[in-house]
Amino acid sequence: MSAETTLYFVRHGESEANAERRYAGQTDSPLTERGRRQAEAVAAALRVVPLDRVVSSDLSRARDTAAVIAREHGLALEVFPELREVDVGEAAGRPILRRTDNFDAAGRFVQWPGGESLEHVASRVTSAVERIVAASPGKTVCIVGHGGVTRILVSHFLGLLPRLYEHATTTENTSVTIVRTDGITYRVESLFDAAHLSGNAL
């Protein structure tokens, strides 16, 4: 059995699309000033965690958040395009009307016109995570990405797919989810923690 790897999944800071309540998908919506402050806050919270690697989606909102965390630990930032957000197809740039726009009544993912299927998203992101874990036995890795992708990963780890994990509120920007794995079994230890934002004018 491989030594256990600890994964810190961090959602990016607030992007311009988040602030405007629009779908970004795989379009490159940059961080707002608030998003940059959130990145500093989560980096400060993770300062005490002995990170060995910091990896990120290649979209700038994730990459720029990850760069702040990597700098705190004196680590080089590694970029994985496979960790990009879900491709929402024709919905990119459109206003978000409600949280459940692309979920059916049973909580299952509904593919956007012109966008990715759940199977494709799950395959590309789990493959990337498995490669990261295989190269990092016994290590602690921070993976900075996106809300939709993290929700799909969590649902996969919990054995819920094709249903998606339901959380009470919208996932906060820079929320942290901790998962431990021996490379075979994935154990979710905490979900969407945003305590580092409490008490801050963020």
N, C-alpha and C positions, 0 to 999 in steps of 0.2 A: 504493500500500500504506500502511495506517495505521501510525503509530508504535506500537511494541510496548508492550503493557500487561502489567504483572507483577501476578499475583494470589497473595496469601498466604491460603490456606484454613486456618482455625484451628478445631479442635473446641472446644466449650465446656468449662469446668471441670467437675469431678465434680458431678453432681446427686444429689438424694436417691434417685431411682430407680436411678442407677448404683451408689450405695453399698449399696443393698438388693438389687442384681442383679435388677431388675425392668424390664420394657419400659415406656418412657414414651411413645414415639411422639409424638403432637401434644398430649398432656396437658402441663400447665405445671409440671414438676417443678423446684423452685428449686435453686440451688447450695448445697452443703454448705460448712462452714467450710474444709474441705480444698480444695473447688472454688474458693473465693475466693482461697486462697493460690496455687493453680495459675494463676489468672487474673493475679495480680500477677507470677508468675514468667514467664509468656509475654509479658506487657507489657514487663517489663524486658529480655527477650531481643530483642524487636522495637524497642527504643528506638533502636537504631542504623540501623534501616531507614527511609528517607525516605518514609513513608506520605503519600499525598494524600487518601485516603478510608478510612473504616472503616464497613463495612456489616454488618448482622446479621439473622438470623432474628428474628421477633418474640417467640419463646418466651423466658421470663426467664432461663433458664440460658445461652442464647447472648447475649442482650441485655446481661446483667450482666457477662459476660466481656468483651464488646466495649467496654463503657463504660470499663473499666479501660484498655484499649489506646488508645481514643480520647483519654482524658484525658492520657495520656503524650505525645501528639502535639498536644494543643490543638485537636483536631478535633471537629466535631459528629458524633454517631452517626446513621447513616441506617438505617432499619428496612425490611426487605423480607419481608412475610409468606410470599411464595413460597419462601423459603429454609428453611421449617420442615422438621422431620424427617419421615421417612416415616410416614404414617398406618398404624398396625399394627392398627387395628380392634379386634376382640374380645381381642387379646393385650395391650392396654394395661393395665398394672398387674400382669400375671402374672409369675411368676418366670422368669428366663432359665435354661433347662436346659442349653443348649449353644450355642456360637457359630453353629452351622449350622442352627438351628431353622427358618429360612425360606429355606433353599437346597436345591436338589435335588443329586443325586449328581454332576451335571456342573457344579456351581457357579453355577447359574442361580437368579435370584430367584424365590421362590414367594410369591404374594400371600396375605396373611393374610385370614381370613374377615372381611368388613366393612371391609377396609383398601384401600389404594391399589394399583393395578397398577404394574409397573415402568415401563410406557410413560407413565403419568400423572405419576409422580414425575420421570422424566427430562425430560419436556416442560416441566413448571413450573419446575424448577430451572435447566435450560439456558437457557430463555427469560429468566429473571431475570439470569443471568450474562452473557448476550449483551447485554442492555440496559445493564448496569453497564460492560461493556467498551466498548460503542459510545460511551458518554458520557465515557470516560476514556482516550483515546488517549495513549500515552506516560506514563501515570500508574502509580503503585503503589497497589494497593487491597488492604486486608485484609478478608476475608469470613469472619465468624464464624458457624459453623453446627453441623452435627451429623454424627456418625460415619457413619450410613447414607447420608445424602445425599452426603457427600464421597466415599464409596466408589463410589457410582453415577456421580458426575461424573468421577472418575478413570477408571473403566471406560469411560465415554463418550469421554474424551480419548484413551485408549489404543486405541480401536476394538475393545473386547472385548464390548460389550453384544450379546446378553442375558446373557452370562457376566459375573460380577463379579470384579474384581481380588482375588486371594488374597494376603494379607499374613501373615507368619509368626505374629504375635501379635495380640491384641486391640488395636485402635487406642487409644492412650493419650488421656486427656482433655488438652486443649490442645496436642495434636500439631499440627505445621505442615506443610502440603503447598504447594510452590511451583510455579506454572504460569505460563508466558509465552505470549502470544498476539498475533498481528497482527489479530485479529478474525475470522480464518478458520481458521487452524491453531492448535491448542493443544499446547504442548510441556511435558510434565511434567518438572520439574528435580529435585525431591526429594519423598519420600513419607513422611508420618506421622512427622516428626522430633520427638522429645520430649527432646532432649539438655538443654534448659533445666531439666528436672526432675531431672537427675542430681545427686546429692550433696546434694539438699535433702530435708528431712524433710517431704515432701508426701504 
